[in-house]
């Protein structure tokens, strides 16, 4: 085994964190933020904050942006949900 594990050898939660860190600057650019709350059985739970918490477009951002990007990079992810 090499010193640098491939993407599928890295724990799922670590890969989810990495992807959240990649999308965070885009969300912050619109005055919001995103926190990873948990990952369990394919479901990633996040908390949208700031401008995103009350934005009518938050659901679209979550599903069409964050969820799509996570599923592309972490195939184990089946859904992303937001908690208040």
C-alpha positions, 0 to 999 in steps of 0.5 A: 500500500502506498503512502498516499491512498487513492480516493476510494481508500480514504475514509468516506467522511474525510472525502465528504469533508474535502468536497464540502471544503471545495464548495464552501468558497462558492457558498461564502461568495453569496454570503452564506456558509455550509457546515458538515453535520454528519454522514451516515448510510450514504446520507450527508447532513449539512447546515446552511448558514448566513444568507443561505439559511433563509434564501428561497434558492437554498434547496436548489443550491443544496440539491443541484450544487452540493449534492450533485458535486458530492455524488460525483466525487464520493459515490457512496453519497446517496443524498444531502439534507439540510438541518436548521 
